[in-house]
Structures are given as C-alpha cells and as structure tokens.
Amino acid sequence: MTAAPLKICIFTETYYPVMGGGETQARALAGKLVESGNPVIILTRRSDPVFAKVEQYGDVTVHRLPPTGSSHGKKWGLLFSAIPALFRLRRDYDVILVSGFRVVGMTAVLVSKLLGKACILKADSLGEMSGDFFRAGMAKMKLSTTSVFFRLFLGWRNRILKKADAFAAISSPVAAELRANRVDPRQIHMIPNSVDPQLFIPISPEEKPALRQQLGLPREGRLVVYTGRLVSYKGLPLLLEVWQKIAPIYPDATLLLVGEGGLDMHNCEAELRAFADGHNLQQRVLFTGKVQHVQAYLQASDIFVFPTEREAFGISLIEAMACGLAVIATAAGGIPDILQDRQNGLMINAGAADPLAAALGKLLDDPALAATLGRAARRTVLEKYSEAMVTGQYLALFRELVLSGEQFH
C-alpha cells in the first residue's frame, strides 16, 4: 500500500538563489521530496530586497520573511518573524525540518510543540550546538563566547533545542558534538549530505578539451581544481604557497579556484589573487569568481584538492567524487567518514605543506593511479551519497515521527 504523502516545511536562514552548502542541500532535498509526492514549502529570510516575498521554484513555494538585507545580524530577526508565518502556514506542513538550527531552531521547536508538529534539527556546520560557530562573529564584535551572558544564553537555547523530536547528524563529528552537549543519543540520526550522480557525472578525456574551451579554460594540460568559498579556513593560502613551489615541476598543470569569498568574514579572495599576481602565477592559478553550475568545472578537471582545516561534511568533496575525479582532502571534521586513504582518494593532515605537495605530486606523476582513485570515488558516491538514497532516509525518519508520535525529551 502506498504511504500517504507528508507535507514538509524546510526552515532555513537563507535559500536559493543564495548559494552555499546548506542552501544547495535544502534545495535538492525539497526537489526530491516533491518528486516523490510529498509537498514542500520553504521558510527563509528575505536576504536580498530583489527577492519576492513569495516565490515559486517548480512545485516548491518559498516564503521569504523579514528582516530584509544581507547584514549578518539580521538573521536573528527571523527568530521572531517566523512565529506568525509558522502559525499562518500550519495546514501546509506536518513536519518542520530546520536546516542550520544555530539561530532559528528555537522558534521551530517552540512552535512545533504548540502546534503538535514533528520537528527535526539539522546542523549544517560544526559548532552549532556547542556555540563554537558564533566565536568568529562575536570576536569581530569584541564579544566573548566565555562571558557569563553568552553561556547563560547558550544553556537556555540548548534546553529548548533538545525538545526537538530528532536531530539529523551529517557526519560523525556532528553526532559527537550533539552527544557532548547532552542530546539524547536516541534523538540522533545519521543522515549524510547528498549529490545528484546524474548531474555530477564523469566525462571522457576526449570530451574535456571542448568543454574547457567553452568555459574559457586551457584546452591542454592538467587541471587541479578546488570548488567552494574562497575563505581562509579552507586552507587556500597554504594551497597557493604549495602550488608556487611545485608549479615549476609540472609546467602543464594549472590550479583552478572555482568560487568567491562573498560576504564571509573569513573571505581571503583578495589575498589569494594578490599572492598569485605577486608570484607571477597569473597563468598558473585561475579564478572563476561566482559560478552557477560548478559541475562543468569539475568535469573539465583532472584532480580535486580540498585542503580545508575544518569541515562538518564536505559537499564539494562528494560532488568531485561523483564526477570521477581523483581527490586529495584533509582528515578534517567529517571527511574521514567519506574518504579512505589510498582507496578512494588521498587523505592528508590539515595545515601541513609537505604532505599536500607530496599528494599533488603523486597524482600528477601517476595518471593511472588518479584514474583508479577517481573510479573508486564515484562508486563511493553511488553506494552512500546519492540524493535518492538520502531523501529516502529523511522520509523514513519523517514517517516514524509523524505516524508513531514518538518524542524524546
């Protein structure tokens, strides 16, 4: 017998066309849920005044709430503006999934209890439950995360968050953080992020030159690519220092940085561009700026490098793996959940120049090894991280909570 459709509200601070890991995952999940016959609404902030208050993306309705604008502080206003919206739209959802609960999770949990709805909290980043996520922003405002006021606020907030029906942990470190902050282990469900393996798909070596020409990239030679935000904690300053040293050894290799620094307080794009210019690497390090369709740049490349210092999961990593690229990544955060060193990629310690240089040299020197690792990487994605598989895990959790009415407090 076919299960009755579930109506889902995905509540998130920002949403498409804002581009980021959490936003991309929320949009992909919404699309797959609708595709499987389960209506979805999105509740988010109107982070740009050009966005309409209500928009339709396919069969997904997006409700954008005040306060309007890009200031980081304005996200706190969503705590209050979402309350009447959640009540007004209560007939449009059975379940609230909060994607990135650090700020708006409190509102979702409290309203869900009043309305008798199921509420699941998903952390998009490390530090959301512990409060470490706020450290950089508070330091910028000359505030301390060790202050009595902040610790009192965090304790009060976490008591509310722990009233949620479930937590979705995208990686082992996220699950460990939840447990360390006294979330009941029975509330924690391991559900990874995902990728569409029909969109992120390998192309043949014969197809690469034409695609590169279309993208304005060098037709010949090897391309080593990074995709994601150009921010310092992704290890990019170190990557450029290493590239400066090994570039003369591999004259046919080009480093491609796909993305921009954007409004992130750790933006290092200007620093990276200045380094490339100052070391005559203009032809050996290419910057794309913001792009809408990252998969084409991955397909055009040969090796993916991800030298991040911290990572809750690694969406860029599984996108590259789905495209069949040999990957080099650090053993940071949730990455060891995904990579097994020398089996489906190369894994190195974060912040270490010599191992990064050695790993790049190993793959540039041995194309056969790179091809073998790339095939294994694609298999890993098909086995564990496809959108269809992960959507099924979320639906199973939603149904368990809605139909059984189990709540852990």
N, C-alpha and C positions, 0 to 999 in steps of 0.2 A: 504494500500500500504506500502511495506517495505521501511524504510528510507534508503537513500544511505549511505554507510559506510563513517565514518570520519577517517582521518589519524591524529594520535596524537603523539606529541613529549613530553615525560616527561623529564624535565631538572632538575637534582638534583646533589648536591655536591658529594655524594657517593652513591653507589648502590651495590646490591648483587654481590659477597658473603660477603661484609661488612654487618654486622648485627646490626640493630638498629630499633627504631620505625618507623622513616620516610622511611628508606630503605625497611622495610618489607611491609609498606603500598603501596609504589610505585610499588613494585614487584607484590603485589596482585592485584592492580588496573590494571596494564599492562596486567596481565594474563586474567582478566575478560573482559577487553575491547577487546582483541584479540578473546576470546571465543565468544563474541557477534558480531564478524565480522568486528571489527574496528582495522586496522593495527596500531602498536605502535613501535616507536623507543625510545631508551633511550639515553640521552646525559648526560655524567657524567665525573668525573675526574679519571684518572688512578692512584688511590691512592696507589697501590702496583705494583712494576715493574713486578711481576709474572702475572698480568692480561694482556691479549691480548688487542691490540688497538681496535679491533672489535671482538665481541663475539656474539654467538647466544644462547639464552636460550629459547628453544622451538621455537615459532614463533616470539619472540621479539629480535630485533637486538640492541646490546648495543655498543655504540661508546664511547670509553674512550679517554679523551683528556689530554694533558699536562697542568700543570707540574706534573711529576710523583713523588710519595713519600708520606709519611704519615705525614709530618710536617703540623701543623695547618695553618701556614701562606701561604702554597702553594695553598689553596683554592682560594685565591684572584687572582691567575694567571688564573683561569678558566673564570674570567670576560672577559679576552682578547682572550684566545684560543678558546672560544665558538663562537666568532663572525664569523670567516670564516667557521666553521663547520655548523652553522645555515644557512648560505647562501648556502653552498655546498649541504646541505640536504633539501633545501626548498621545493622540489617537493614531499618529503616524509611525509609532515605533513600539516594539516590545522590549527591545534591548538597547542599552547605551554602551557603545564601545568608545572609550576615551583613548585617543592616540596621542601620547605625550601628556601624562597626567600631572606633571610637576606643579602647574598653576591651576588648571581648570578641573582637576579631578575632584576637588572638594565639592564644587557645585553639582557635578554629575552624581556623586554618591548621595548627597543630601536630598536632591530632587528625586532620585530613583527610589529612595526609601519612602518618601511621601506619596509617590505615585504607584508603588508596588511593581516597579520595573526592575529587570536584571541589569546590573552594571559591572562591566569588565574594564579594568585599568591596564593599559599597555604602556610601558616605558619605551620611548624611542631612543633614549640616551642613558648612559651610566650616570649615577648621582641624583636621579630624580627622587628616589625615596630617602636617601641619606642626606640630601640637601647640598651635596658637593657640587651639583650642577650650577647652583647660584653663586659659587665662590668668585668666579671671574667678574661677573656683573657687579657684585657687591663691592669687590675690591676697587673697581673703576669708580664707584660712588663713595669710596673711602669708608665703607662699612665692613664689619667683620662678621664672619659666619660663626665665630666663637662667642659673640655677645650674648648676654642673658636674654635680651629681647628676641633674637633670632632663634635661639634654642627653644624658648617657650613657644614661639610661633610654629616651629617645625614639629614639636611634640604634639601640639594641638591639631595641626594639619594632619599628621600621620595617624592620629587616633580616628579621625574622620575617614581617611583613605582606607584604613583597614576594615571598615564596614562594607567595602565593596564585596560583591559576590565572588569575584575571581580576579586574578592578575595574570596577564599574558606575558611570559618572560621570553624575550627573543634570543637569549643566549645564557650560558651557564653563569657568567659574572653578574648578569642582571638578576637571575634567580638567587644567587648567593647574597647579593645586596638586599633583596627583599627579605630573605631569611634572617640576615644580620640585623634588620630593623624590625624583627619580631612579627613579620607577616606569617600567619599560619601556613605551614607547608602544603596543607590540603587545598589552599586557595591558589597555589601557584601552578600554572600550566605552561609547559614548554611548547611554544609555537614560534618558529623562526620567521624571519622575513622571507620574501619570495621574489622570484623573477619569472618573466614570461619567456620560456625557452623557444617559443615560436617567433618571437620578436628578436630576442638576443640569440642569434644563431650564427654558426661559423660560415664563412665563405671560403672558396678555394683560393689558393695562391694566384691562380690565373685571373681571378676577378678583382684582386686588390689594386692593381695599377689604375684601372678605370675609376674605381671608387675614390682612390686617393686624388686623382686629377679633379674629380667632381668636388671634392672637399678642399681643394687648394693645397694639398699636401705633396711632398716629394713622391714621384712615381716609383722611384727605385730606392733600394737600401732597406734597412730595418727600422721599424718604428717601435719605440718603447713608450708606452702611454700610461698616464695617470688620469683618472677621472674623479671629479668631486670638487668640493670647495677648496679654494687656494687659501688655506689657513695654516698657521704655524704648527699647530699640534698634529697636523697630518704628516709631519716630518719632511716637508718640502724644502726648507732651507738646507737641510742636510743632503737631500737628494741632489740639489744643484751643485753643492760642493763636491760630492762624489762624481757627478757627471762631468764636471770640469776636469777632473783627474783622469777619467777613463775615456773621454771623448777622443783624444788623440790616438788611442789604441784601436778604436773602432770608427774609422773615418766615414763609414757608410751608415752609421746609426744616428738617429735623430730622437730626441726626447720631446714628447708631445704632452702638454699640460692642458687638459680639457676642463674648463670651468672658470669661475671667477671667485674673488674674495667676498663680494657683495657687502652686506651690512654687518657681517660677523665681526665682533670686536677683536678677533684674532686674525683678521684679514692681513695676509702678507703678500698680496699680488704685486704691489708696487716694489716691495723689497726684492722679490724674485725677478721681476723684469729688470730692475737696476743691476742685479748681480749678473744676469745674462749679458746685458749691454756692457757692463764694466769688465767682463772677461772674454769679450769677443765671441760670445756664443749665440749671436743672433740667428745664425743659420743652423745651429745645432740644438737649440731649445725653442720650440714653437708654442705660442699661447693662442688658444682659440677664443677666449672670452666665453661668455654665456652661450650655451647651445641648448636647443630643444630636444634634439634626437641624438643622444650620446651613443646609441648602438652602432651607428655608421662609423664613428671614430674608432670604436673598439674593433669592429670588423676589418677596418683598414690597417690595423696594427698587428704586431707580432708578439710582443711581450707586455704584460701589465705589471706595474710596480706600485706598491701600496705601503709606504714606509711610516704609517701612522703611529703615533705614540699612545693613543687611546681610542677605543672603538667599541661601542656596545655590540655591534654585529658585523657590519661590513657589506652594505648593499652593493657598493661599487665593485667589490671583490666578486660577488656571485654573478653580477652582470658580465664581468670579464670572463669568468669561468664558463658561463653559458655560451659565450662566443668562441670558446675553444682556445683561448689564449693561455700560454704558459704564464703563471703568476708568481710574483715574489711579494710576500707580505710579512709583516712583523707579528710576533707572538703576543699581540696586544689585545686585551679585552676578550671579545667573543670570537676572534679569528681562529684560535685553536679548535673551536667547535667545528669549523669548516675545513681547515687545511690540515693535512698530514704531510709533514716534511718529506720531500722526495717521492711522494706517492701521487699527489695531485697538485703539487706546486712546491715552491721553496719557501721555507719559513725561517726568519732571522730574528735576532733580538732588536728591539726598538732602540733608536738613538745611537747605533753603532755603525760607523762609516765603513770599516774594513769588511764586515760581513755583507753589507749592502753592495759594495763594489765587487766582492767575490761572486755573489749570486748573479749580478748583472753579467759579469764576465763569463760565468759558467753557461748561461743560456745563450749569450751572443756567440760563444765559441762552439756550441753544440746544438745546432738546429734540430737534429734528430731527437735529442732529449727534450727540447722545447715542445716539439710536436707531440711526443708521448705524454708529457705532463698536461698539455692542452686537451688532449682527448680524455684523459682521466678526470680533468677538471669539469668538462662538460657532463661526463657520466655522473659525477657527484651532484650536480645541479638537478639532473633529471631524476635522480633517486630520492633527493631530500628537499629541494627548494623550489619546485615548480609552483606557480600561482594556484593551479587547480588543487594540488595536494594541500597547500596551506589553507586555502579557503575552506576545504573540507574539514580541516581541524577546527577552524573557528566556528563553522556551522554546528559541528558536533558539540562544542562547548556551549554555544548559544542554546541549543535544544535541551541539553542537560539542565541548564539553569532555569530555562523558561518552563519546561514540562515537569521537572521534578520539584522545582521550588526550593532546592537546597541552597542555603545561605550559611556562610561561615562567618562568625563574628568573634 
